[in-house]
Amino acid sequence: MSEGAAFAPGHVTCFFEIHDEHPDPVRKGSRGAGFSVAQGVVSHVRAERAEQQRVEVWFDEEQADAPVTQAAVRNLLGKSAMRVQVRQQVQLPISQGFGMSGAGALSAALALAKALRLPRSDAVQAAHKAEVQQRTGLGDVIGQVTGGIEVRSEPGLPPWGSCQRIVGEAELVLCVLAGPLETRKVLEDERKRAAINKAGGECVRAFLEQPNIKSLFRLGKQFSLQSGLATEQVVRAIRAAEREGGLATQSMLGNSVVAYGEPDVMERALAGHGEVLPTRIEPVGARTLEVQQASSGARDNATREK
């Protein structure tokens, strides 16, 4: 039996433009910008030879469907007859625009690649394909691999896709306002797709001219309003943060906002709007861990894959 462990950060997309027409999932994706956050998903994987392929995913002590993680693991395994058990610690709410599906898929694929001594690039490709195939996202995995603040100027994985990291670190406040939002439904709605692409294209062009964190938040707010994705709850929460001197934007695609400003002030401003979660921009992208670290839930001493 082989074991591996990995961590992938959560990811917030501030604005994006859909590019999912190409038949090759490696070349599908989005143009857009966002950032990785400190909380994410830790995956601990055990793999062994078996008569047929079998994949199990567990959240804490409960077995879960986890279709994106399942797809990523199967993409990486190909036709190999193996039994793979994935145990995950999910550190942020699911379906709230925090990239938990992508983080689960990416951390599991990286952990399995380490266990089976496969290239890191194979794991990244397996996770990206899973995200696109399951229609739970188009750019989270690429952002989570990069870490920090990033702009995706071309869709898909390299050499076709292009993702550049932008200098910037900050303490942030996440606020979950309402129930989960299913990304698939938004990506399959033609009217919403058209509005997203019009607003997203304008924001990408503007951000490339002025790539910094304040511009990211201002354009994120602009995108949420112009695309029609912002609900009244989202608008009220953004204005609450702004009244206290902060900047805020909707987390795509979720019923949640992210605020940038004095952390204590932002927490107080958003406390009446939903569940408040302090975080920070995560400067380091997804990485493998020692198995003992994953088992204990520790991540502060995480080491990058050599």
C-alpha positions as CSV (number, residue, x, y, z in Angstrom):
1,M,0.0,0.0,0.0
2,S,1.2,3.5,-0.9
3,E,0.3,6.7,0.8
4,G,0.4,10.4,0.0
5,A,-0.9,13.7,1.3
6,A,-1.4,17.2,-0.1
7,F,-3.0,20.6,0.6
8,A,-4.8,22.8,-1.9
9,P,-5.9,26.3,-0.9
10,G,-9.4,27.7,-1.3
11,H,-9.8,30.1,-4.2
12,V,-11.9,33.2,-4.8
13,T,-12.7,34.3,-8.3
14,C,-13.6,38.0,-8.5
15,F,-14.5,38.1,-12.2
16,F,-14.3,35.8,-15.2
17,E,-15.1,35.1,-18.8
18,I,-16.3,31.6,-19.9
19,H,-14.3,29.7,-22.5
20,D,-15.6,26.1,-22.6
21,E,-16.2,25.6,-26.3
22,H,-13.1,23.6,-27.1
23,P,-13.5,19.8,-27.3
24,D,-10.3,19.2,-25.3
25,P,-10.9,19.8,-21.6
26,V,-7.3,20.8,-21.1
27,R,-7.9,23.8,-23.4
28,K,-11.2,24.8,-21.7
29,G,-11.3,27.2,-18.9
30,S,-11.8,30.9,-18.2
31,R,-10.1,34.2,-18.4
32,G,-10.3,36.1,-15.1
33,A,-8.7,37.0,-11.8
34,G,-8.8,36.0,-8.2
35,F,-6.7,34.8,-5.3
36,S,-6.0,31.8,-3.1
37,V,-6.9,31.8,0.6
38,A,-5.4,30.2,3.6
39,Q,-8.1,27.6,4.3
40,G,-8.6,24.8,1.8
41,V,-8.7,21.0,1.6
42,V,-6.2,18.5,3.0
43,S,-6.3,15.1,1.3
44,H,-4.7,11.9,2.7
45,V,-4.6,9.1,0.1
46,R,-4.0,5.4,0.4
47,A,-3.7,3.3,-2.8
48,E,-3.2,-0.4,-3.4
49,R,-3.5,-2.9,-6.2
50,A,-6.9,-4.5,-6.6
51,E,-8.9,-6.7,-9.0
52,Q,-10.8,-3.7,-10.3
53,Q,-10.7,0.1,-9.9
54,R,-12.5,1.5,-6.8
55,V,-12.4,5.0,-5.4
56,E,-13.7,6.0,-2.0
57,V,-13.9,9.6,-0.7
58,W,-14.4,10.4,3.0
59,F,-15.1,13.8,4.7
60,D,-14.0,13.3,8.3
61,E,-15.7,10.0,9.2
62,E,-18.5,10.1,6.6
63,Q,-18.3,8.6,3.1
64,A,-19.1,11.2,0.4
65,D,-20.0,11.2,-3.3
66,A,-17.5,14.0,-4.1
67,P,-17.9,13.7,-7.9
68,V,-15.1,16.1,-8.7
69,T,-12.5,14.4,-6.5
70,Q,-13.7,11.0,-7.8
71,A,-13.2,12.2,-11.4
72,A,-9.8,13.6,-10.7
73,V,-8.6,10.4,-9.1
74,R,-10.0,8.3,-12.0
75,N,-8.5,10.7,-14.5
76,L,-5.1,10.1,-12.9
77,L,-5.5,6.4,-12.6
78,G,-6.6,5.8,-16.2
79,K,-7.3,2.1,-16.5
80,S,-5.2,1.0,-13.6
81,A,-6.9,-1.5,-11.3
82,M,-6.4,0.0,-7.9
83,R,-8.4,0.7,-4.7
84,V,-7.9,4.3,-3.6
85,Q,-9.2,5.7,-0.4
86,V,-9.2,9.5,0.0
87,R,-9.8,11.2,3.4
88,Q,-10.3,14.9,3.2
89,Q,-10.5,17.8,5.7
90,V,-12.6,20.5,4.1
91,Q,-12.0,23.8,5.8
92,L,-14.5,26.2,4.1
93,P,-18.2,25.9,3.1
94,I,-19.0,24.0,-0.1
95,S,-20.8,25.7,-3.1
96,Q,-20.1,29.2,-1.8
97,G,-17.5,30.4,-4.3
98,F,-14.5,29.3,-2.3
99,G,-13.2,26.6,-4.7
100,M,-13.7,23.6,-2.4
101,S,-14.5,21.3,-5.3
102,G,-11.3,22.3,-7.1
103,A,-9.3,22.1,-3.9
104,G,-10.6,18.7,-3.1
105,A,-9.8,17.4,-6.6
106,L,-6.4,19.0,-6.8
107,S,-5.2,17.9,-3.3
108,A,-6.4,14.3,-3.9
109,A,-4.7,14.2,-7.3
110,L,-1.4,15.6,-5.9
111,A,-1.5,13.2,-3.0
112,L,-2.1,10.2,-5.3
113,A,0.6,11.3,-7.7
114,K,3.0,11.4,-4.8
115,A,1.9,8.0,-3.6
116,L,2.3,6.5,-7.1
117,R,5.4,8.5,-8.0
118,L,3.7,10.2,-10.9
119,P,4.5,13.7,-12.3
120,R,2.9,16.7,-10.6
121,S,1.8,18.0,-14.0
122,D,-0.3,14.8,-14.5
123,A,-2.1,15.5,-11.2
124,V,-2.8,19.1,-12.1
125,Q,-4.2,18.1,-15.5
126,A,-6.4,15.4,-13.9
127,A,-7.9,17.9,-11.5
128,H,-8.5,20.6,-14.1
129,K,-10.2,18.1,-16.4
130,A,-12.4,16.9,-13.5
131,E,-13.4,20.5,-12.6
132,V,-14.3,21.2,-16.3
133,Q,-16.0,17.9,-16.9
134,Q,-18.2,18.2,-13.8
135,R,-19.0,21.8,-14.6
136,T,-18.1,23.0,-11.0
137,G,-15.6,25.6,-12.1
138,L,-13.3,26.7,-14.9
139,G,-10.3,28.3,-13.3
140,D,-10.1,27.4,-9.6
141,V,-7.5,24.6,-10.1
142,I,-5.2,26.8,-12.1
143,G,-5.4,29.6,-9.5
144,Q,-4.9,27.1,-6.7
145,V,-1.7,25.7,-8.4
146,T,-0.4,29.3,-8.8
147,G,-1.2,30.7,-5.3
148,G,-1.4,34.3,-4.3
149,I,-3.3,36.8,-6.5
150,E,-3.5,35.6,-10.1
151,V,-4.8,36.7,-13.5
152,R,-5.7,34.1,-16.1
153,S,-5.2,35.9,-19.4
154,E,-5.8,32.8,-21.6
155,P,-8.1,29.9,-20.8
156,G,-6.9,26.3,-20.1
157,L,-3.7,24.7,-19.0
158,P,-0.2,25.7,-20.4
159,P,1.0,25.8,-23.1
160,W,-2.4,27.1,-24.3
161,G,-3.5,28.7,-21.1
162,S,-1.7,31.5,-19.3
163,C,-1.8,32.4,-15.6
164,Q,0.4,35.1,-14.1
165,R,0.9,35.8,-10.4
166,I,0.4,39.4,-9.1
167,V,2.3,40.7,-6.1
168,G,0.0,41.3,-3.1
169,E,-0.8,40.0,0.4
170,A,-3.7,40.9,2.7
171,E,-5.8,39.9,5.6
172,L,-9.4,39.3,4.4
173,V,-12.8,38.5,5.8
174,L,-15.2,36.0,4.1
175,C,-18.9,36.2,4.8
176,V,-21.4,33.5,3.8
177,L,-24.8,35.2,3.3
178,A,-27.2,32.5,2.2
179,G,-27.5,28.9,1.0
180,P,-25.2,27.2,-1.5
181,L,-25.2,28.3,-5.2
182,E,-24.7,25.5,-7.8
183,T,-22.1,26.6,-10.3
184,R,-23.4,24.1,-12.9
185,K,-26.8,25.9,-13.2
186,V,-25.1,29.2,-13.8
187,L,-22.7,27.8,-16.4
188,E,-25.6,26.2,-18.3
189,D,-27.8,29.3,-18.4
190,E,-27.3,31.0,-21.8
191,R,-28.5,34.4,-20.7
192,K,-26.3,34.4,-17.6
193,R,-23.3,33.2,-19.7
194,A,-23.7,36.1,-22.2
195,A,-23.9,38.7,-19.3
196,I,-20.9,37.1,-17.6
197,N,-18.8,37.1,-20.7
198,K,-19.6,40.8,-21.5
199,A,-18.9,42.0,-18.0
200,G,-16.0,39.6,-17.5
201,G,-14.2,40.6,-20.7
202,E,-14.3,44.2,-19.8
203,C,-12.9,43.5,-16.3
204,V,-10.0,41.3,-17.5
205,R,-8.9,44.1,-19.9
206,A,-9.1,46.7,-17.2
207,F,-7.3,44.6,-14.7
208,L,-4.4,43.8,-17.0
209,E,-3.9,47.6,-17.3
210,Q,-3.8,48.1,-13.5
211,P,-3.1,44.7,-11.8
212,N,-3.3,45.3,-8.0
213,I,-5.4,44.2,-5.1
214,K,-7.6,47.4,-5.0
215,S,-8.3,47.2,-8.7
216,L,-9.2,43.5,-8.2
217,F,-11.8,44.3,-5.6
218,R,-13.3,47.3,-7.5
219,L,-13.6,45.3,-10.7
220,G,-15.0,42.4,-8.8
221,K,-17.8,44.6,-7.5
222,Q,-18.3,46.0,-11.0
223,F,-18.5,42.5,-12.4
224,S,-21.0,41.2,-9.8
225,L,-23.4,44.1,-10.6
226,Q,-23.0,44.2,-14.4
227,S,-23.3,40.4,-14.8
228,G,-26.5,40.4,-12.7
229,L,-25.1,37.8,-10.3
230,A,-25.3,40.0,-7.3
231,T,-28.4,39.6,-5.1
232,E,-29.8,42.3,-2.8
233,Q,-28.1,40.5,0.1
234,V,-24.7,40.7,-1.7
235,V,-25.2,44.4,-2.5
236,R,-26.1,45.2,1.1
237,A,-23.1,43.3,2.5
238,I,-20.7,45.1,0.0
239,R,-22.1,48.5,1.0
240,A,-21.7,47.6,4.7
241,A,-18.0,47.0,4.2
242,E,-17.6,50.1,2.1
243,R,-19.3,52.3,4.8
244,E,-16.5,51.3,7.1
245,G,-13.7,52.1,4.7
246,G,-13.2,48.7,3.1
247,L,-13.6,47.2,-0.3
248,A,-15.7,44.1,-1.0
249,T,-16.7,41.8,-3.8
250,Q,-18.9,38.8,-4.4
251,S,-17.1,35.4,-4.4
252,M,-17.8,33.7,-7.7
253,L,-19.9,31.7,-7.8
254,G,-21.5,31.8,-4.3
255,N,-23.9,33.6,-2.0
256,S,-20.9,35.1,-0.3
257,V,-18.7,38.2,-0.2
258,V,-15.0,38.9,0.6
259,A,-14.0,42.1,2.3
260,Y,-10.6,43.9,2.2
261,G,-9.8,46.5,4.9
262,E,-9.0,46.6,8.6
263,P,-9.9,43.0,9.6
264,D,-11.6,43.7,12.9
265,V,-13.6,46.5,11.3
266,M,-14.6,44.3,8.4
267,E,-15.7,41.5,10.7
268,R,-17.9,43.9,12.7
269,A,-19.4,45.4,9.5
270,L,-20.4,42.0,8.1
271,A,-21.3,40.2,11.3
272,G,-25.0,41.0,10.9
273,H,-25.1,39.8,7.3
274,G,-24.0,36.1,7.7
275,E,-21.3,33.8,8.9
276,V,-18.0,35.6,9.1
277,L,-14.7,33.8,8.5
278,P,-11.3,35.6,8.8
279,T,-8.7,34.5,6.3
280,R,-5.7,35.8,4.3
281,I,-4.3,35.5,0.8
282,E,-2.3,32.3,0.6
283,P,1.0,33.1,-1.1
284,V,1.9,29.4,-1.8
285,G,-0.1,27.3,-4.2
286,A,-1.1,23.6,-3.7
287,R,1.6,21.4,-2.3
288,T,2.3,17.9,-1.0
289,L,2.6,17.2,2.7
290,E,4.1,14.6,4.9
291,V,1.5,12.0,5.6
292,Q,1.8,12.7,9.4
293,Q,0.9,16.3,8.7
294,A,-2.3,15.4,6.9
295,S,-3.3,12.9,9.6
296,S,-3.0,15.5,12.3
297,G,-4.6,18.3,10.3
298,A,-1.4,20.4,10.5
299,R,-0.5,22.6,7.6
300,D,1.7,25.4,9.0
301,N,4.8,23.3,8.4
302,A,3.7,22.2,5.0
303,T,6.5,21.5,2.6
304,R,6.4,21.9,-1.2
305,E,7.0,18.9,-3.4
306,K,10.6,18.8,-4.4
